Amino acid sequence: MKPVDNESPLALKRRARRINRELAEAYPYAHAELDFSNPFELLVATVLSAQTTDVRVNAVTPALFARYPNALALSEAATVELETLIKPTGFFRAKAANLLALATRIVDEYDGEVPGSLQALTTLPGVGRKTANVVLGNAFGIPGITVDTHFIRLARRFGWTTSADPVRIEADVAALFERRDWTMVSHRVVFHGRRVCHARRPACGACSIAHLCPSYGEGEVDPAKAAKLLKYELAPGQEELLARMLADVGRAAEYRQESQRAARLGDGGSGGAAGVASAGVDVE
């Protein structure tokens, strides 16, 4: 997207790191928004998250993991039953085939345990660099940059990269930050993309890092109008949720989950676009 005129590589790195610091202040509760309790659950949830929202995946996985708690159980699943459980996430036939295949590989080649390296993970069916970095960063504590659609959009708007290739973007952004910061940079950028810097109409006038962004003005600049575009816990009417998340960062994920479950129940549990939207969730 727009580069900053005459910005040197050093100035770019300094601006990028300042953006990260200010995003850390805005989202001290940033975290992986897929719900999981072990590497296997995170791997499955991330595969399911393709072409759908984390909210919808999180609605499906409790029943899925209760039925298939580990790779061995999943490898023995009946295809039709698995497809039925994951159908709300979309593309369920392809996802079921990938899950069965990767579970079988994990059982046969890794003694039922999810491997903890990028090289091994990316050999599994349905697992690319993005999924591998999610698992490594959040389940194994190995730093990685998660280049999803939100991250690509913001990295280009921030002028961190001019590429549209995810591998090139990952390398460009990695060069701007210390390795130890890669996972949290990913969380913060994705949080901001989902809440403020939307694809179709970014809320520029309500953006805390607008003064650092070369793409300011692509969206709504009027503060009052921009505030109405905010989503999730920043959305109008979610002030209580935001206050709870800020006051108790360690339980922010729990508060988010409660809010999203309540939104789904309020929509009759349909999981449709209207219910997702009512939770302040990006349905782009």
NUNU-545350 format. One line per 2 residues: number of its first residue (from 1); their letters; for each residue x, y, z of N, C-alpha, C. Coordinates in steps of 0.05 Angstrom, whole numbers, plus 5000, padded with zeros to 4 digits. Atoms other than C-alpha are relative to their C-alpha. Layout:
BEGIN
NUM> a> X:Y:Z:X:Y:Z:X:Y:Z; ... $
// end
This chain:
BEGIN
1> mk> 5017:4976:5000:5000:5000:5000:5018:5025:5000; 4985:4975:5001:5024:5071:5013:5026:4999:5016 $
3> pv> 4976:4997:4984:5097:5077:5034:5001:5028:5012; 4996:4974:4989:5117:5135:5078:5022:5013:4983 $
5> dn> 4981:4986:5018:5153:5186:5033:5028:5002:5014; 4972:4997:4991:5229:5182:5041:5006:4987:5027 $
7> es> 4995:5014:4974:5224:5135:5101:5023:4980:4997; 4977:5018:5001:5290:5100:5113:4993:4974:5013 $
9> pl> 5005:5026:4987:5293:5027:5134:5000:5002:5031; 4999:4997:4971:5312:5049:5204:4975:5014:5011 $
11> al> 5024:4985:4992:5254:5099:5208:4976:4981:4998; 5022:5019:5002:5207:5044:5184:4999:4981:5024 $
13> kr> 4999:5018:4977:5231:4997:5238:4991:5014:5025; 5008:4985:4976:5223:5051:5291:4970:5005:5001 $
15> ra> 5029:4995:5002:5153:5068:5267:4984:4974:5005; 5014:5026:4996:5133:4994:5265:5000:4992:5029 $
17> rr> 4999:5007:4971:5157:4983:5336:4984:5018:5017; 5017:4982:4985:5121:5044:5360:4970:4992:4996 $
19> in> 5027:5010:5004:5057:5018:5328:4995:4976:5018; 5003:5024:4982:5068:4952:5365:4996:5008:5029 $
21> re> 5002:4991:4972:5078:4989:5431:4972:5012:5005; 5026:4987:4995:5015:5030:5422:4977:4980:4997 $
23> la> 5020:5021:5001:4975:4969:5401:5000:4984:5026; 4998:5014:4975:5000:4935:5464:4985:5015:5022 $
25> ea> 5014:4984:4980:4972:4992:5505:4970:4999:4994; 5029:5001:5007:4905:4989:5467:4988:4973:5006 $
27> yp> 5010:5028:4997:4899:4913:5472:5018:4985:5019; 4984:5015:4981:4934:4890:5535:4990:4971:5004 $
29> ya> 5013:5026:4997:4887:4830:5533:5001:4984:4974; 4999:5015:5025:4905:4808:5462:5009:4971:5004 $
31> ha> 4995:5028:4996:4906:4733:5456:4990:4985:4976; 5011:5017:5021:4891:4675:5409:4970:4998:5004 $
33> el> 5029:5000:4996:4817:4679:5397:4986:4973:4993; 5010:5028:5001:4809:4605:5381:5003:4988:5027 $
35> df> 5000:5012:4974:4791:4567:5444:5013:4972:4999; 4986:5026:5000:4838:4508:5460:5012:4995:5027 $
37> sn> 4987:5006:4974:4870:4472:5518:5026:4984:4995; 4976:5015:5006:4927:4434:5482:5007:5003:4971 $
39> pf> 4992:4997:5028:4966:4433:5416:4981:4987:4980; 5018:5014:5018:4919:4382:5385:4975:5016:4995 $
41> el> 5025:4984:5003:4857:4425:5398:5005:5025:4984; 4994:4976:5015:4891:4487:5371:5004:4994:4971 $
43> lv> 4995:5007:5028:4914:4452:5308:4974:4995:4986; 5026:5006:5012:4844:4425:5294:4984:5026:4996 $
45> at> 5016:4975:5001:4811:4492:5310:5010:5018:4978; 4989:4983:5021:4859:4529:5264:4994:4990:4972 $
47> vl> 5008:5011:5026:4846:4482:5206:4971:5007:4994; 5028:4994:5004:4772:4493:5217:4994:5029:4995 $
49> sa> 5005:4971:5001:4780:4569:5219:5002:5011:4971; 4998:4990:5027:4794:4574:5144:4972:5007:4989 $
51> qt> 5024:4990:5013:4740:4615:5109:4976:5001:5018; 5022:4996:4981:4699:4625:5172:5010:5017:5023 $
53> td> 4992:4984:4977:4701:4664:5238:5008:4982:5023; 4992:5014:4976:4734:4643:5302:4976:4995:5018 $
55> vr> 5024:5004:4984:4667:4652:5336:4985:4975:4992; 5014:5023:5009:4635:4599:5293:5016:4974:5006 $
57> vn> 4984:5023:4992:4694:4552:5304:4997:4993:5029; 5002:5004:4971:4690:4562:5379:4973:4989:5008 $
59> av> 5026:5012:4994:4617:4543:5377:4999:4970:4993; 5000:5028:5009:4633:4477:5343:5019:4982:5016 $
61> tp> 4979:5017:4989:4696:4453:5378:4994:4987:5027; 5005:5015:4975:4668:4436:5448:4989:4972:4995 $
63> al> 5012:5026:5006:4625:4380:5420:5020:4983:4984; 4981:5014:5016:4679:4361:5370:5022:4987:5018 $
65> fa> 4978:5010:4983:4733:4353:5424:4989:4981:5021; 5012:5020:4982:4685:4317:5471:4998:4973:4986 $
67> ry> 5002:5025:5016:4675:4265:5416:5027:4989:4992; 4974:5008:5010:4747:4264:5391:5021:5016:5016 $
69> pn> 4982:4984:4983:4794:4286:5448:5029:4999:4993; 4972:5002:5007:4859:4266:5415:5002:4991:4971 $
71> al> 4995:5007:5028:4891:4249:5348:4991:4971:4994; 5008:5028:5005:4878:4174:5356:4969:4998:4996 $
73> al> 5029:5001:5003:4803:4184:5367:4991:5013:4974; 5007:4986:5025:4799:4233:5309:5007:4983:4976 $
75> se> 4992:5016:5022:4836:4186:5263:4981:4977:4995; 5019:5022:5002:4783:4133:5276:4972:5010:4996 $
77> aa> 5027:4989:5003:4724:4180:5265:4987:4991:4974; 5016:5006:5024:4669:4162:5216:4997:5027:4985 $
79> tv> 5000:4976:5016:4671:4212:5159:4974:5016:5002; 5026:4987:4999:4596:4227:5160:4996:5014:5027 $
81> el> 5004:4988:4973:4595:4239:5235:5018:5025:5003; 4982:4977:4998:4656:4285:5231:4990:5023:4984 $
83> et> 5011:4979:5018:4626:4324:5173:4976:5014:5013; 5024:4988:4987:4561:4334:5212:5008:5019:5022 $
85> li> 4991:4984:4977:4598:4361:5273:5012:5027:4991; 4986:4975:5008:4639:4412:5233:4986:5015:4978 $
87> kp> 5014:4988:5023:4588:4430:5180:4996:5030:5003; 5004:4971:4998:4574:4500:5209:5024:5017:4993 $
89> tg> 4976:4985:5007:4646:4520:5194:5004:5004:4970; 4998:4998:5029:4636:4513:5119:5022:4982:4988 $
91> ff> 4981:5017:5013:4675:4472:5068:5006:4975:5016; 4996:5021:4980:4663:4415:5116:5010:4974:4989 $
93> ra> 4990:5025:5012:4678:4358:5068:5030:5001:4997; 4971:4998:5003:4747:4383:5051:5014:5002:5027 $
95> ka> 4988:4998:4973:4761:4401:5124:5000:4973:5014; 5001:5026:4987:4738:4333:5148:5022:4981:4988 $
97> an> 4979:5017:5013:4784:4298:5097:5027:5008:5010; 4974:4991:4990:4843:4341:5120:5004:4991:5029 $
99> ll> 4997:5007:4971:4829:4328:5194:5005:4970:5003; 4995:5029:4998:4824:4253:5184:5028:4993:4991 $
101> al> 4973:5006:5011:4888:4252:5143:5022:5010:5019; 4979:4990:4982:4928:4296:5191:5000:4985:5026 $
103> at> 5001:5016:4975:4904:4257:5252:5013:4973:4996; 4987:5026:5006:4925:4192:5219:5031:5003:4999 $
105> ri> 4971:4995:5002:4994:4222:5203:5012:5004:5028; 4990:4995:4974:5002:4246:5274:5002:4975:5016 $
107> vd> 5000:5026:4986:4985:4177:5302:5023:4983:4989; 4980:5018:5012:5029:4140:5252:5029:5009:5002 $
109> ey> 4973:4990:5002:5089:4185:5250:5010:5015:5025; 4992:4984:4977:5089:4225:5315:4989:4989:5027 $
111> dg> 5010:5013:4976:5061:4175:5366:4976:5014:5012; 5025:4988:4991:4996:4214:5371:5003:5028:5011 $
113> ev> 4995:4973:4989:5029:4280:5392:5005:5019:4977; 4996:4980:5021:5027:4343:5350:5029:5008:5000 $
115> pg> 4971:4992:5001:5098:4358:5326:5003:5030:5005; 4995:4973:4992:5129:4422:5350:5020:5015:4983 $
117> sl> 4982:4985:5018:5168:4446:5289:4985:5009:4975; 5013:4990:5025:5149:4487:5228:5003:4980:4978 $
119> qa> 4996:5019:5022:5179:4436:5181:4981:4976:5002; 5018:5023:4997:5139:4378:5210:4971:5008:4997 $
121> lt> 5028:4992:5001:5074:4416:5218:4991:5005:4971; 5008:4993:5027:5073:4441:5146:5000:4976:4981 $
123> tl> 5004:5025:5016:5077:4369:5120:4973:4987:5005; 5026:5011:4994:5009:4354:5151:4979:5010:4981 $
125> pg> 5021:4991:5018:4948:4356:5106:4984:5024:5011; 5016:4977:4992:4912:4423:5109:5015:5020:5017 $
127> vg> 4984:4982:4982:4969:4457:5148:5021:5015:4983; 4980:4983:5013:5007:4515:5117:5015:5016:5021 $
129> rk> 4984:4985:4982:5054:4565:5147:4984:5016:5020; 5017:4985:4982:4998:4607:5177:4991:4982:5023 $
131> ta> 5009:5019:4980:4968:4548:5214:5023:4991:5018; 4977:5009:4985:5036:4523:5235:5010:5021:5020 $
133> nv> 4991:4978:4982:5056:4591:5264:4981:5005:5022; 5020:4998:4979:4991:4595:5302:5005:4980:5022 $
135> vl> 4996:5022:4980:5004:4528:5335:5026:5004:5014; 4974:4997:4987:5078:4541:5348:5000:5023:5020 $
137> gn> 4999:4977:4983:5067:4610:5377:4983:4998:5025; 5020:4999:4978:5007:4595:5421:4999:4974:5016 $
139> af> 5001:5026:4985:5014:4521:5440:5028:4992:5009; 4973:5008:4994:5090:4513:5441:5018:5023:5009 $
141> gi> 4984:4978:4992:5115:4583:5457:5023:5006:4981; 4979:4995:5019:5157:4585:5394:4991:5024:4982 $
143> pg> 5009:4975:5014:5153:4656:5363:4994:4995:4970; 5007:5002:5028:5118:4661:5296:4981:5022:4992 $
145> it> 5018:4979:5010:5082:4712:5253:4977:4987:4985; 5024:5012:5013:5011:4693:5233:4989:5018:4979 $
147> vd> 5007:4983:5023:4997:4721:5164:4972:4991:4990; 5027:5005:5010:4921:4717:5157:4991:5024:4984 $
149> th> 5010:4978:5017:4876:4763:5116:5001:5027:5014; 4999:4975:4984:4873:4815:5172:5029:5010:5001 $
151> fi> 4971:4992:4997:4949:4815:5181:5010:5011:4973; 4991:4991:5026:4961:4822:5106:4990:5028:4995 $
153> rl> 5012:4974:5005:4913:4881:5101:5014:5022:5016; 4989:4979:4983:4943:4919:5160:5030:5003:4995 $
155> ar> 4972:4997:5006:5016:4904:5144:5004:5017:4976; 4998:4984:5024:5005:4935:5076:4991:5029:5006 $
157> rf> 5009:4973:4993:4966:4994:5104:5020:5015:5017; 4980:4987:4983:5020:5007:5155:5026:5006:4985 $
159> gw> 4975:4996:5015:5073:5007:5100:5022:4981:5009; 4980:5019:4991:5109:4948:5132:5009:4982:4977 $
161> tt> 4994:5016:5023:5108:4912:5065:4984:5011:4976; 5015:4993:5024:5087:4924:4993:4991:4975:4986 $
163> sa> 5006:5026:5013:5079:4850:4977:4972:4991:5006; 5026:5013:4995:5015:4810:4971:5005:4970:5005 $
165> dp> 4993:5028:4996:5052:4744:4980:5004:4994:5030; 4999:5005:4971:5042:4715:5051:5028:4994:5010 $
167> vr> 4973:5007:4992:5112:4686:5054:5019:5024:5000; 4984:4975:5002:5144:4752:5032:4992:5019:5022 $
169> ie> 5010:4983:4979:5100:4790:5081:5011:4991:5027; 4989:5010:4975:5121:4745:5138:5029:5008:5003 $
171> ad> 4972:4993:4998:5194:4757:5122:5004:5030:5003; 4997:4971:4998:5186:4832:5113:4994:5009:5029 $
173> va> 5008:4991:4973:5150:4840:5180:5019:4988:5021; 4982:5012:4981:5196:4792:5216:5026:5017:5003 $
175> al> 4975:4984:4999:5255:4837:5198:4997:5026:5016; 5005:4975:4986:5222:4896:5234:5000:4997:5030 $
177> fe> 5004:5005:4972:5215:4863:5302:5020:4979:5011; 4985:5021:4986:5254:4823:5353:4984:4974:4998 $
179> rr> 5014:5026:5003:5238:4749:5345:4981:4994:5023; 5017:5006:4976:5210:4745:5416:4973:5014:4998 $
181> dw> 5025:4984:5002:5156:4795:5396:4981:4990:4978; 5015:5008:5024:5131:4759:5333:4971:4991:5007 $
183> tm> 5027:5011:4994:5072:4722:5365:4981:5022:5009; 5018:4979:4990:5045:4782:5403:4995:5022:4979 $
185> vs> 5005:4982:5022:5054:4828:5344:4977:4990:4983; 5021:5012:5016:5010:4780:5305:4973:5004:5014 $
187> hr> 5025:4997:4986:4956:4780:5359:4990:5029:5000; 5009:4972:4998:4955:4855:5366:4991:5011:4973 $
189> vv> 5008:4990:5027:4952:4869:5291:4973:4987:4992; 5026:5013:5007:4896:4818:5281:4977:5011:5017 $
191> fh> 5020:4987:4983:4858:4846:5341:4992:5027:4988; 5006:4974:5010:4863:4915:5311:4985:4998:4973 $
193> gr> 5013:5004:5026:4842:4890:5242:4971:4992:5003; 5027:5009:4996:4780:4857:5269:4983:5021:5013 $
195> rv> 5015:4981:4985:4759:4914:5313:4998:5028:4988; 4999:4972:5009:4780:4978:5279:5007:5002:4970 $
197> ch> 4990:4996:5027:4818:4972:5213:4988:4979:4980; 5015:5019:5016:4765:4935:5173:5007:5001:4970 $
199> ar> 4993:5002:5029:4772:4914:5100:4984:5021:4984; 5017:4984:5017:4713:4952:5071:4998:5029:5010 $
201> rp> 5003:4973:4990:4708:5012:5117:5014:5003:5027; 4985:4997:4975:4763:5023:5168:4991:5024:5016 $
203> ac> 5009:4979:4982:4746:5066:5228:5023:5018:5006; 4976:4984:4996:4803:5115:5218:4996:5021:5021 $
205> ga> 5005:4979:4981:4771:5169:5261:4999:4990:5029; 5001:5011:4973:4769:5122:5321:5025:4982:5005 $
207> cs> 4977:5017:4999:4838:5091:5310:5022:5013:5018; 4981:4990:4981:4889:5099:5366:5028:5004:4988 $
209> ia> 4974:4997:5013:4948:5093:5318:4998:5015:4973; 5004:4985:5025:4921:5138:5262:5024:5018:4994 $
211> hl> 4978:4981:5004:4979:5186:5273:5025:4986:4990; 4977:5015:5009:5028:5130:5254:4994:4985:4974 $
213> cp> 5008:5016:5023:4990:5103:5194:5000:5016:4974; 4999:4985:5025:5006:5125:5123:4974:4996:4984 $
215> sy> 5025:5004:5014:4937:5099:5101:4976:5014:5013; 5022:4986:4987:4897:5144:5147:4984:5015:4979 $
217> ge> 5018:4986:5019:4837:5171:5109:4987:4981:4980; 5012:5020:5018:4821:5107:5070:4971:4993:5010 $
219> ge> 5026:5006:4988:4762:5098:5118:4986:5025:5010; 5016:4978:4988:4714:5140:5159:5017:5016:5020 $
221> vd> 4983:4984:4983:4751:5198:5191:4985:5016:5021; 5016:4986:4980:4694:5230:5229:4999:4983:5025 $
223> pa> 4998:5017:4976:4704:5207:5301:4973:4987:5009; 5026:5010:4992:4630:5199:5317:4990:4977:4982 $
225> ka> 5009:5021:5019:4615:5160:5254:5019:4976:5001; 4981:5022:4998:4679:5119:5261:4995:4983:5024 $
227> ak> 5005:5015:4975:4661:5099:5332:4978:4980:4996; 5022:5019:5005:4598:5066:5306:5009:4975:4984 $
229> ll> 4990:5022:5016:4640:5021:5262:5017:4980:5016; 4984:5018:4983:4679:4990:5320:4986:4974:5006 $
231> ky> 5012:5027:4995:4668:4916:5334:5011:4987:5025; 4993:5015:4976:4676:4864:5388:4996:5017:5025 $
233> el> 5003:4986:4975:4688:4893:5457:5002:5031:4997; 4999:4971:5005:4700:4962:5426:4974:5011:4989 $
235> ap> 5025:4992:5013:4631:4963:5394:4983:5016:5019; 5019:4986:4984:4579:5012:5419:4982:4981:5015 $
237> gq> 5016:5018:4984:4541:4980:5476:5016:4978:5015; 4983:5021:4987:4600:4935:5497:5019:5012:5021 $
239> ee> 4982:4987:4981:4630:4983:5547:5005:4983:5025; 4996:5017:4976:4619:4935:5606:5020:4978:4994 $
241> ll> 4982:5021:5008:4654:4879:5569:5029:5010:4998; 4973:4989:5003:4713:4923:5551:5012:5006:5028 $
243> ar> 4990:4994:4974:4719:4947:5623:5009:4975:5015; 4993:5025:4987:4720:4875:5649:5026:4989:4988 $
245> ml> 4976:5011:5013:4773:4855:5598:5025:5016:5007; 4978:4983:4993:4817:4914:5615:5007:4997:5030 $
247> ad> 4995:5002:4971:4809:4905:5690:5012:4973:5008; 4991:5027:4993:4825:4830:5689:5010:4987:4975 $
249> vg> 4989:5009:5025:4870:4817:5630:5003:4969:4999; 4996:5028:5000:4884:4746:5652:4975:4984:4994 $
251> ra> 5025:5014:5005:4811:4727:5645:4985:5012:4976; 5013:4987:5023:4797:4768:5582:4989:4980:4980 $
253> ae> 5011:5020:5018:4789:4706:5539:4974:4988:5010; 5024:5011:4987:4738:4679:5588:4977:5019:4996 $
255> yr> 5022:4981:5003:4698:4743:5586:4991:5002:4971; 5007:5000:5028:4701:4744:5510:4982:4976:4993 $
257> qe> 5015:5025:5006:4676:4672:5507:4971:5003:5011; 5027:4997:4988:4618:4688:5555:4983:5019:4982 $
259> sq> 5015:4981:5017:4598:4748:5512:4991:4987:4974; 5006:5012:5026:4600:4709:5447:4979:4977:5003 $
261> ra> 5021:5021:4995:4560:4650:5477:4973:5014:5004; 5025:4986:4995:4508:4699:5502:4988:5011:4974 $
263> ar> 5009:4990:5026:4504:4731:5432:4988:4978:4983; 5010:5022:5016:4494:4663:5400:4973:4991:5011 $
265> lg> 5025:5008:4988:4439:4644:5450:4978:5021:4994; 5019:4979:5006:4406:4711:5438:4989:4999:4972 $
267> dg> 5009:5004:5027:4401:4693:5365:4987:4973:4996; 5013:5026:5002:4369:4627:5381:5020:4978:4994 $
269> gs> 4980:5020:5004:4435:4591:5374:5003:4992:4971; 4999:5008:5028:4430:4592:5298:5027:5001:4988 $
271> gg> 4973:4998:5011:4502:4613:5287:5001:5014:4973; 5001:4987:5025:4480:4653:5227:5013:5027:5000 $
273> aa> 4986:4974:5002:4508:4719:5202:4989:5021:5019; 5012:4980:4983:4459:4760:5242:5010:4996:5029 $
275> gv> 4991:5005:4973:4479:4726:5307:5029:5007:5003; 4972:4993:4999:4552:4734:5291:5004:5030:5001 $
277> as> 4998:4971:5001:4543:4807:5275:4992:5012:5026; 5009:4989:4975:4506:4818:5340:5022:4999:5022 $
279> ag> 4978:5002:4981:4570:4798:5377:5023:5019:4992; 4979:4982:5009:4609:4851:5340:5022:4987:4984 $
281> vd> 4979:5016:5014:4645:4800:5297:5001:5006:4971; 4995:4995:5029:4675:4812:5229:4990:4977:4984 $
283> ve> 5010:5021:5017:4636:4772:5178:5008:5005:4971; 4991:4994:5027:4675:4797:5117:5004:4975:4984 $
// end
